[in-house]
Amino acid sequence: MTNMLTDFVGLKMKNPFIIAAGPWNRDGSSTKKGLLAGAGAVITETIVSDAMLDVRPRIAYNGFGAQNIRLYSDIQVEGWEHEMDIAKSAGGIVIASVSAHTPSELAYLASKMEKFGADAIEISVSNPAKEGLEVLASNPDVIFDMTREVVSNVRIPVIVKLSQNSTNISRVAKAVQKAGGSAVSAINSVRCILGVDIEKAEPSLPTYGGYSGVPIRPLGLASVATIAQTSDIPICGVGGIDNFRNAVEYMMLGASAVQVGTAVMIHGFERITEMVEQLEEWCDSHGISDVQEIRGKALKNLKSFDEMKIEPAISISDGRPCREGCNECVRSCVYNAIEKTGNEVKAIGDRCTGCGLCTSLCPIKKLHMKW
């Protein structure tokens, strides 16, 4: 049976799944639910010096991703002493998420949370619903100062949650490491407007917010891989993890642990239970004795653009009949290189340029590239 134990920044977690900061962890009781569902750790909703009242409505979902304009916890700082006691009563690992505008304020919040029993601190340095903190996320010098101040004032691990909107996420991650940070989380939600009702001329929510869920996973994967290839700081992968396979993707690109948020909000805490069980089953079926064997396995196959070679390749079919009525590959081929005869398709060699789109679109995966 696969060993699922995960040592992340010295935290001995029973598996690599962490429930991300968000309204699903708004207080001690809700945070406790995540631990009881089997998560390796949970992160509180982001705590600030001045709790804010909720706007209504504040969350919208379009079937793919979610927009959230809830900013921070609505519980006063001192109130988190009681909430932390409730959360910790489940016997698991609780990480406190904190956010502030100055290093000293951030250090104050972090030291308070340590006193209340938090096992680690996650610093949130961006908020897609407001402009101010987003600027900080791209400034390695400011991130260095904030991280160093917190690290100097607590004895527990300090993780910094990075923004994909950063102009150079690698430089920011290196600043965290230089300042003594234990790890980085990548990425936070992305600034968005979910949509517009064109009949009413009204946006889904009345202001900008954070976009999360499945659609941002490619952004998170790219950020994790970039950090993993350019530094040796531990990484927690965040963004669009909806099932155990998504967790494996992040880990194969260098993450030691992963965070799940929107999937819990949409599907409930039982989603975590399913992911843990399914990851263990997958590891067992693939002969993986320790879950951390997955980490970084895909990085060797990730090249820079300059390393890419221009080699002749065309799309070929494995001969299986097409799905009845399907015409996806023919319709989408901008080079007019695919012809369909009856229930079979083939690429015309002198037209096919090997772009690969048809192999992605084929619903039964009968097309593949031949070099």
Sine and cosine of phi, psi and omega as CSV:
sin_phi,cos_phi,sin_psi,cos_psi,sin_omega,cos_omega
0.00,0.00,0.67,-0.74,-0.05,-1.00
-0.91,0.42,0.69,-0.72,0.10,-0.99
-0.98,0.19,0.92,-0.40,-0.06,-1.00
-1.00,-0.06,-0.10,1.00,-0.03,-1.00
-0.85,0.52,0.71,-0.70,-0.07,-1.00
-0.78,-0.63,0.86,-0.51,0.09,-1.00
-1.00,-0.08,0.97,-0.23,0.00,-1.00
-0.89,-0.45,0.89,-0.45,-0.06,-1.00
0.75,0.67,0.59,0.81,0.01,-1.00
1.00,0.06,-0.08,1.00,0.06,-1.00
-1.00,0.09,0.84,-0.55,-0.05,-1.00
-1.00,0.03,1.00,0.01,-0.06,-1.00
-1.00,-0.05,0.53,-0.85,-0.02,-1.00
-0.97,0.23,-0.24,0.97,0.09,-1.00
-0.30,-0.95,0.19,-0.98,-0.10,-1.00
-0.99,0.14,0.10,0.99,-0.06,-1.00
-1.00,0.00,0.80,-0.60,0.06,-1.00
-0.85,-0.52,0.69,-0.72,0.09,-1.00
-1.00,0.09,0.84,-0.54,-0.12,-0.99
-0.93,0.37,0.29,-0.96,0.09,-1.00
-0.90,0.43,0.64,-0.77,0.00,-1.00
0.22,-0.97,0.05,-1.00,-0.05,-1.00
-0.89,0.45,-0.33,0.95,0.09,-1.00
-0.93,0.36,-0.27,0.96,0.08,-1.00
-0.89,-0.45,0.68,0.74,-0.17,-0.99
-0.96,0.28,-0.32,0.95,-0.01,-1.00
-0.44,-0.90,-0.05,-1.00,-0.05,-1.00
-0.89,0.46,-0.65,0.76,-0.05,-1.00
-0.91,0.40,-0.69,0.72,-0.01,-1.00
-0.94,0.34,-0.59,0.81,0.04,-1.00
-0.90,0.43,-0.63,0.78,0.02,-1.00
-0.88,0.47,-0.57,0.82,-0.01,-1.00
-0.86,0.51,-0.62,0.78,0.00,-1.00
-0.90,0.43,-0.64,0.77,0.03,-1.00
-0.92,0.40,-0.66,0.75,0.01,-1.00
-0.92,0.38,-0.41,0.91,0.03,-1.00
-0.98,0.20,-0.17,0.98,0.09,-1.00
0.93,-0.38,0.11,0.99,0.01,-1.00
-0.91,0.42,0.54,-0.84,0.04,-1.00
-0.94,0.35,-0.49,0.87,0.04,-1.00
-0.29,-0.96,0.26,-0.97,0.07,-1.00
-0.73,-0.69,0.45,-0.89,0.03,-1.00
-0.87,-0.50,0.78,-0.63,-0.03,-1.00
-0.90,0.44,0.33,-0.94,0.19,-0.98
-0.86,0.50,0.50,-0.87,-0.10,-0.99
-0.88,0.47,0.80,-0.60,-0.08,-1.00
-0.98,-0.18,0.73,-0.69,0.01,-1.00
-0.79,-0.62,0.19,-0.98,-0.06,-1.00
-0.91,0.42,-0.64,0.77,-0.02,-1.00
-0.88,-0.47,0.96,-0.28,-0.01,-1.00
-0.87,0.49,0.56,-0.83,-0.07,-1.00
-0.91,-0.42,0.60,-0.80,0.08,-1.00
-0.97,0.24,0.50,-0.86,-0.03,-1.00
-0.97,0.26,0.57,-0.82,0.22,-0.98
-1.00,-0.02,0.37,-0.93,-0.02,-1.00
-0.70,-0.72,0.78,-0.62,-0.10,1.00
-0.97,0.24,0.20,-0.98,-0.06,-1.00
-0.63,-0.77,-0.14,0.99,0.03,-1.00
-0.73,-0.68,0.71,-0.71,0.06,-1.00
-0.70,-0.72,0.50,-0.87,-0.05,-1.00
-0.66,-0.75,0.70,-0.72,-0.05,-1.00
-0.92,-0.39,0.27,0.96,-0.02,-1.00
1.00,-0.07,-0.23,0.97,0.02,-1.00
-0.85,-0.53,-0.83,0.56,-0.01,-1.00
-0.72,-0.69,0.15,-0.99,-0.05,-1.00
-0.85,-0.53,0.55,-0.83,0.17,-0.99
-0.94,-0.35,0.70,-0.71,-0.05,-1.00
-0.76,-0.65,0.81,-0.58,0.03,-1.00
-0.92,-0.39,0.23,0.97,0.16,-0.99
-0.96,0.28,0.80,-0.60,-0.12,-0.99
-0.99,0.12,-0.89,0.45,-0.13,-0.99
-0.59,-0.81,-0.02,-1.00,0.04,-1.00
-0.88,0.48,0.59,-0.81,0.06,-1.00
-0.99,-0.15,0.24,0.97,0.05,-1.00
-0.98,-0.20,0.75,-0.66,0.02,-1.00
-0.88,0.47,0.45,-0.90,-0.08,-1.00
-0.78,0.63,-0.77,0.64,-0.04,-1.00
-0.90,0.44,-0.47,0.88,0.01,-1.00
-0.91,0.41,-0.35,0.94,-0.02,-1.00
-0.96,0.27,-0.20,0.98,0.10,-0.99
-0.90,0.44,-0.71,0.70,0.04,-1.00
-0.93,0.36,-0.69,0.73,-0.02,-1.00
-0.90,0.45,-0.60,0.80,0.01,-1.00
-0.92,0.39,-0.60,0.80,0.06,-1.00
-0.87,0.49,-0.68,0.73,0.01,-1.00
-0.90,0.43,-0.74,0.68,-0.02,-1.00
-0.88,0.48,-0.69,0.73,-0.06,-1.00
-0.96,0.29,-0.25,0.97,-0.02,-1.00
-0.91,0.42,-0.27,0.96,0.05,-1.00
-0.98,0.17,-0.15,0.99,0.06,-1.00
0.99,0.12,0.20,0.98,-0.03,-1.00
-0.96,-0.27,-0.16,-0.99,-0.05,-1.00
-1.00,-0.05,0.81,-0.58,0.00,-1.00
-0.87,-0.50,0.84,-0.55,0.03,-1.00
-0.97,-0.26,0.71,-0.71,-0.01,-1.00
-0.99,-0.13,0.82,-0.58,0.10,-1.00
-1.00,-0.01,0.77,-0.64,-0.01,-1.00
-0.73,-0.68,0.46,-0.89,0.03,-1.00
-0.56,-0.83,0.59,-0.81,0.00,-1.00
-0.32,-0.95,0.18,-0.98,-0.05,-1.00
-1.00,-0.07,-0.29,0.96,-0.03,-1.00
-0.76,-0.65,0.44,-0.90,0.03,-1.00
-0.85,0.53,-0.66,0.75,-0.04,-1.00
-0.92,0.39,-0.64,0.77,0.03,-1.00
-0.91,0.41,-0.64,0.77,0.01,-1.00
-0.91,0.42,-0.68,0.74,0.02,-1.00
-0.90,0.43,-0.60,0.80,0.03,-1.00
-0.88,0.47,-0.74,0.68,-0.01,-1.00
-0.90,0.44,-0.68,0.73,-0.02,-1.00
-0.89,0.46,-0.68,0.73,-0.01,-1.00
-0.92,0.39,-0.58,0.82,0.08,-1.00
-0.88,0.48,-0.73,0.69,-0.04,-1.00
-0.91,0.40,-0.59,0.81,0.08,-1.00
-0.89,0.46,-0.70,0.72,0.02,-1.00
-0.88,0.48,-0.58,0.81,-0.03,-1.00
-0.98,0.21,-0.16,0.99,0.08,-1.00
0.90,-0.44,0.10,0.99,0.01,-1.00
-0.88,0.47,0.61,-0.79,-0.01,-1.00
-1.00,0.07,-0.33,0.94,0.03,-1.00
-0.29,-0.96,0.20,-0.98,0.02,-1.00
-0.88,-0.48,0.69,-0.72,0.21,-0.98
-0.90,-0.44,0.86,-0.50,0.01,-1.00
-1.00,0.01,0.83,-0.56,0.07,-1.00
-0.99,-0.10,0.90,-0.44,-0.09,-1.00
-0.95,-0.31,0.22,0.97,0.04,-1.00
-0.50,-0.87,0.48,-0.87,0.13,-0.99
-0.63,-0.78,0.93,-0.36,-0.10,-0.99
-0.90,0.44,-0.26,0.97,-0.02,-1.00
-0.99,0.10,-0.23,0.97,-0.02,-1.00
-0.73,-0.68,0.39,-0.92,-0.07,-1.00
-0.99,0.12,-0.62,0.78,-0.21,-0.98
-0.81,0.59,-0.82,0.57,-0.09,-1.00
-0.96,0.30,-0.35,0.94,0.00,-1.00
-0.90,0.44,-0.54,0.84,0.03,-1.00
-0.89,0.45,-0.63,0.78,-0.01,-1.00
-0.88,0.48,-0.58,0.82,-0.11,-0.99
-0.90,0.43,-0.36,0.93,-0.01,-1.00
-0.98,-0.18,0.00,1.00,-0.10,-1.00
-0.95,-0.30,0.98,-0.18,-0.04,-1.00
-0.85,0.52,-0.57,0.82,-0.02,-1.00
-0.92,0.40,-0.68,0.73,0.02,-1.00
-0.92,0.39,-0.67,0.74,0.03,-1.00
-0.89,0.46,-0.63,0.78,0.06,-1.00
-0.87,0.50,-0.75,0.66,-0.03,-1.00
-0.89,0.46,-0.69,0.73,-0.01,-1.00
-0.91,0.42,-0.72,0.70,-0.02,-1.00
-0.90,0.44,-0.72,0.69,-0.03,-1.00
-0.87,0.49,-0.63,0.77,-0.01,-1.00
-0.91,0.42,-0.67,0.74,0.02,-1.00
-0.92,0.39,-0.73,0.68,-0.01,-1.00
-0.85,0.53,-0.57,0.82,-0.02,-1.00
-0.96,0.28,-0.26,0.97,-0.11,-0.99
-0.91,-0.42,-0.01,1.00,0.06,-1.00
-0.74,-0.68,0.32,-0.95,0.02,-1.00
-0.95,-0.32,0.02,1.00,-0.01,-1.00
-0.98,-0.19,0.29,-0.96,-0.03,-1.00
-0.86,0.50,0.57,-0.82,0.01,-1.00
-0.87,-0.50,0.86,-0.50,0.01,-1.00
-0.93,-0.36,0.61,-0.79,0.03,-1.00
-0.90,-0.44,0.82,-0.58,0.00,-1.00
-1.00,0.00,0.89,-0.45,-0.13,-0.99
-1.00,-0.07,0.35,-0.94,0.01,-1.00
-0.97,-0.24,0.66,-0.75,0.05,-1.00
-0.94,0.35,-0.32,0.95,0.00,-1.00
-0.97,0.26,-0.07,1.00,0.06,-1.00
-0.88,0.47,0.64,-0.77,-0.02,-1.00
-0.94,0.35,-0.44,0.90,0.03,-1.00
-0.51,-0.86,1.00,0.05,-0.12,-0.99
-0.91,0.42,-0.46,0.89,0.03,-1.00
-0.90,0.43,-0.70,0.72,0.02,-1.00
-0.89,0.46,-0.63,0.78,0.00,-1.00
-0.92,0.40,-0.67,0.74,0.03,-1.00
-0.88,0.47,-0.64,0.77,0.03,-1.00
-0.91,0.40,-0.56,0.83,0.04,-1.00
-0.91,0.42,-0.64,0.77,0.05,-1.00
-0.88,0.48,-0.72,0.70,-0.02,-1.00
-0.90,0.44,-0.69,0.73,-0.01,-1.00
-0.89,0.45,-0.54,0.84,-0.02,-1.00
-0.99,0.17,-0.07,1.00,0.02,-1.00
0.99,-0.14,0.15,0.99,0.05,-1.00
-0.90,0.44,0.55,-0.84,-0.07,-1.00
-0.99,0.13,-0.48,0.88,-0.07,-1.00
-0.21,-0.98,0.14,-0.99,0.15,-0.99
-0.81,-0.59,0.48,-0.88,0.16,-0.99
-0.94,-0.35,0.71,-0.71,-0.02,-1.00
-0.61,-0.79,0.89,-0.46,0.29,0.96
-0.72,-0.70,0.16,-0.99,0.15,-0.99
-0.98,0.17,0.11,-0.99,0.06,-1.00
-0.90,0.43,0.30,-0.95,-0.13,-0.99
-0.94,-0.35,0.69,-0.72,-0.02,-1.00
-0.82,0.57,0.74,-0.67,-0.08,-1.00
-0.40,-0.92,0.24,-0.97,0.35,-0.94
-0.84,-0.54,0.88,-0.48,-0.17,-0.99
-0.90,0.44,-0.59,0.81,-0.03,-1.00
0.12,-0.99,0.04,-1.00,-0.01,-1.00
-0.72,-0.69,0.75,-0.66,0.15,-0.99
-0.98,0.22,0.96,-0.27,-0.12,-0.99
-0.96,0.28,-0.26,0.97,0.07,-1.00
-0.98,0.18,-0.60,0.80,-0.01,-1.00
-0.99,-0.15,-0.15,0.99,-0.08,-1.00
0.83,0.55,0.66,0.75,-0.01,-1.00
-0.83,-0.55,0.74,-0.68,0.11,-0.99
-0.92,0.38,0.36,-0.93,-0.03,-1.00
-0.83,0.56,-0.66,0.75,0.12,-0.99
-0.77,-0.64,0.47,-0.88,-0.18,-0.98
-0.97,0.24,0.10,1.00,0.07,-1.00
-0.45,-0.90,0.09,-1.00,0.05,-1.00
-0.91,0.42,0.47,-0.88,0.03,-1.00
-0.49,-0.87,-0.14,-0.99,0.01,-1.00
-1.00,-0.09,0.79,-0.62,0.02,-1.00
-1.00,-0.04,0.77,-0.64,-0.02,-1.00
-0.62,-0.78,0.16,-0.99,0.01,-1.00
0.96,-0.27,-0.13,-0.99,-0.12,-0.99
-0.73,0.68,-0.69,0.72,-0.09,-1.00
-0.89,0.46,-0.36,0.93,-0.03,-1.00
-1.00,-0.05,0.01,1.00,-0.04,-1.00
-0.85,0.52,-0.68,0.73,0.03,-1.00
-0.85,0.53,-0.55,0.84,0.04,-1.00
-0.94,0.35,-0.68,0.74,0.03,-1.00
-0.90,0.43,-0.67,0.74,0.01,-1.00
-0.88,0.48,-0.69,0.72,0.00,-1.00
-0.90,0.44,-0.63,0.77,-0.01,-1.00
-0.92,0.40,-0.69,0.72,0.01,-1.00
-0.89,0.46,-0.71,0.71,-0.01,-1.00
-0.89,0.46,-0.66,0.75,0.01,-1.00
-0.87,0.49,-0.72,0.70,0.00,-1.00
-0.91,0.41,-0.68,0.73,-0.04,-1.00
-0.90,0.45,-0.56,0.83,-0.04,-1.00
-0.99,0.17,-0.28,0.96,-0.11,-0.99
-0.88,-0.47,-0.06,1.00,0.02,-1.00
-0.47,-0.88,0.14,-0.99,0.04,-1.00
-0.89,-0.46,0.38,0.93,0.05,-1.00
-0.98,0.22,0.66,-0.75,0.05,-1.00
-0.85,0.52,0.57,-0.82,-0.09,-1.00
-0.80,-0.59,0.66,-0.75,0.18,-0.98
-0.94,-0.34,0.87,-0.49,-0.04,-1.00
-0.99,0.15,0.74,-0.68,-0.05,-1.00
-0.66,-0.75,0.64,-0.77,0.14,-0.99
0.81,-0.58,0.96,-0.27,0.15,-0.99
0.97,0.24,0.34,0.94,0.03,-1.00
-0.99,0.16,0.93,-0.36,-0.09,-1.00
-0.92,-0.38,-0.27,0.96,0.01,-1.00
-0.42,-0.91,0.07,-1.00,-0.10,-1.00
-0.90,0.43,-0.52,0.85,-0.01,-1.00
-0.88,0.47,-0.63,0.78,0.04,-1.00
-0.89,0.45,-0.60,0.80,0.06,-1.00
-0.89,0.45,-0.66,0.75,0.03,-1.00
-0.89,0.47,-0.64,0.77,0.03,-1.00
-0.84,0.55,-0.76,0.65,-0.01,-1.00
-0.88,0.48,-0.68,0.74,-0.03,-1.00
-0.93,0.37,-0.61,0.79,0.03,-1.00
-0.91,0.41,-0.35,0.94,0.04,-1.00
-0.99,-0.14,0.16,0.99,0.16,-0.99
0.87,-0.50,-0.06,1.00,0.00,-1.00
-0.98,0.21,0.64,-0.77,0.08,-1.00
-1.00,0.03,-0.47,0.88,0.01,-1.00
-0.57,-0.82,0.19,-0.98,-0.02,-1.00
-0.69,-0.73,0.43,-0.90,0.05,-1.00
-0.90,-0.44,0.63,-0.78,0.02,-1.00
-0.84,-0.54,0.77,-0.64,-0.01,-1.00
-0.75,-0.66,-0.94,0.35,-0.08,-1.00
-0.86,0.51,-0.60,0.80,0.02,-1.00
-0.88,0.48,-0.57,0.82,0.06,-1.00
-0.93,0.36,-0.67,0.74,-0.01,-1.00
-0.89,0.45,-0.66,0.75,-0.07,-1.00
-0.99,0.15,-0.64,0.77,-0.15,-0.99
-0.95,-0.31,-0.16,0.99,0.00,-1.00
1.00,-0.09,0.24,-0.97,-0.05,-1.00
-0.91,0.42,-0.35,0.94,0.02,-1.00
-0.90,0.44,-0.31,0.95,0.05,-1.00
-0.88,0.47,-0.60,0.80,0.03,-1.00
-0.90,0.43,-0.70,0.71,0.03,-1.00
-0.83,0.55,-0.71,0.71,0.00,-1.00
-0.89,0.46,-0.70,0.71,-0.04,-1.00
-0.89,0.46,-0.69,0.72,0.00,-1.00
-0.88,0.48,-0.75,0.66,-0.03,-1.00
-0.89,0.45,-0.69,0.72,-0.05,-1.00
-0.94,0.33,-0.56,0.83,0.06,-1.00
-0.91,0.41,-0.67,0.75,0.01,-1.00
-0.89,0.45,-0.67,0.74,0.02,-1.00
-0.89,0.45,-0.65,0.76,-0.01,-1.00
-0.91,0.41,-0.69,0.72,0.03,-1.00
-0.88,0.48,-0.69,0.73,0.02,-1.00
-0.86,0.50,-0.70,0.72,-0.05,-1.00
-0.94,0.34,-0.31,0.95,0.01,-1.00
-0.96,-0.27,0.22,0.98,0.07,-1.00
0.92,0.39,0.48,0.88,0.00,-1.00
-1.00,-0.05,0.88,-0.47,-0.08,-1.00
-0.99,0.10,-0.45,0.89,0.00,-1.00
-0.70,-0.71,0.75,-0.66,-0.09,-1.00
-0.86,0.51,-0.47,0.88,-0.02,-1.00
-0.96,0.28,-0.12,0.99,0.11,-0.99
-0.90,0.43,-0.37,0.93,-0.02,-1.00
-0.94,0.34,-0.54,0.84,-0.19,-0.98
-0.84,0.54,0.82,-0.57,0.11,-0.99
0.98,0.18,0.07,1.00,-0.11,-0.99
-0.90,0.43,-0.44,0.90,-0.04,-1.00
-1.00,-0.02,-0.18,0.98,-0.09,-1.00
-0.89,0.45,-0.55,0.84,-0.02,-1.00
-0.92,0.40,-0.35,0.94,0.01,-1.00
-0.99,-0.12,0.09,1.00,0.00,-1.00
-0.97,-0.23,0.91,-0.41,-0.08,-1.00
-0.95,-0.31,0.37,-0.93,0.19,-0.98
-0.97,0.24,0.31,-0.95,-0.03,-1.00
-0.88,0.48,-0.59,0.81,-0.03,-1.00
-0.92,0.39,-0.35,0.94,0.01,-1.00
-1.00,0.07,-0.19,0.98,-0.02,-1.00
-0.93,0.36,0.66,-0.76,0.02,-1.00
-0.95,-0.30,0.62,-0.78,0.07,-1.00
-1.00,-0.01,0.98,-0.20,-0.04,-1.00
-0.84,-0.54,0.52,-0.85,0.00,-1.00
-0.91,0.42,0.77,-0.64,0.04,-1.00
-0.46,-0.89,0.60,-0.80,0.06,-1.00
-0.70,-0.71,0.29,-0.96,0.03,-1.00
-1.00,0.09,0.70,-0.72,0.07,-1.00
-0.75,-0.66,0.37,-0.93,-0.01,-1.00
-0.98,-0.21,0.53,-0.85,0.05,-1.00
-1.00,0.08,0.06,1.00,0.10,-1.00
1.00,-0.06,-0.19,0.98,0.04,-1.00
-0.92,0.40,0.53,-0.85,0.02,-1.00
-0.91,0.40,0.55,-0.84,0.03,-1.00
-0.93,0.37,0.36,-0.93,0.10,-1.00
-0.92,0.39,0.68,-0.73,-0.06,-1.00
-0.80,0.60,0.82,-0.58,0.06,-1.00
0.99,0.14,-0.09,1.00,-0.03,-1.00
-0.98,0.21,0.70,-0.72,0.01,-1.00
-0.63,-0.77,0.38,0.92,-0.14,-0.99
-0.85,0.52,-0.76,0.65,-0.11,-0.99
-0.92,0.39,-0.63,0.78,0.01,-1.00
-0.91,0.41,-0.73,0.69,-0.06,-1.00
-0.91,0.42,-0.57,0.82,-0.13,-0.99
-1.00,-0.01,-0.19,0.98,-0.08,-1.00
-0.96,0.28,0.96,-0.27,-0.05,-1.00
-0.96,0.29,-0.19,0.98,0.01,-1.00
-0.99,-0.15,0.05,1.00,-0.03,-1.00
0.79,0.61,0.67,0.74,-0.11,-0.99
-0.98,-0.21,-0.04,1.00,-0.04,-1.00
-0.91,-0.42,0.77,-0.63,0.04,-1.00
-0.88,-0.47,0.56,-0.83,0.01,-1.00
-0.88,-0.48,0.78,-0.63,0.06,-1.00
-0.81,-0.59,0.92,-0.40,-0.06,-1.00
0.90,0.44,-0.89,-0.45,-0.03,-1.00
-0.92,-0.39,0.46,0.89,-0.02,-1.00
-0.69,-0.72,0.53,-0.85,0.03,-1.00
-0.83,-0.55,0.42,-0.91,0.11,-0.99
-0.49,-0.87,0.48,-0.87,0.04,-1.00
-1.00,-0.04,0.66,-0.75,0.05,-1.00
-1.00,0.09,0.89,-0.45,-0.18,-0.98
-0.82,0.57,-0.67,0.74,-0.06,-1.00
-0.98,0.18,-0.10,1.00,0.07,-1.00
-0.97,-0.25,-0.57,0.82,-0.06,-1.00
-0.93,0.38,0.83,-0.56,0.00,-1.00
-0.98,-0.21,0.11,0.99,0.06,-1.00
0.95,0.30,0.54,0.84,-0.03,-1.00
-0.93,0.36,-0.50,0.87,0.08,-1.00
1.00,-0.01,-0.07,1.00,-0.06,-1.00
-0.87,0.50,-0.66,0.75,-0.06,-1.00
-0.88,0.47,-0.54,0.84,0.00,-1.00
-0.92,0.39,-0.46,0.89,0.04,-1.00
-0.98,0.18,-0.56,0.83,-0.09,-1.00
-0.99,0.13,-0.47,0.88,-0.08,-1.00
-0.85,0.53,0.87,-0.50,-0.08,-1.00
-0.94,0.35,-0.36,0.93,0.00,-1.00
-0.94,-0.34,0.11,0.99,0.08,-1.00
0.81,0.58,0.71,0.70,0.03,-1.00
-1.00,0.00,-0.21,0.98,-0.01,-1.00
-0.98,-0.19,0.66,-0.76,0.09,-1.00
-0.50,-0.87,0.22,-0.98,-0.08,-1.00
-1.00,0.05,0.66,-0.75,0.09,-1.00
-0.88,-0.47,0.83,-0.56,-0.03,-1.00
-1.00,0.04,0.00,0.00,0.00,0.00
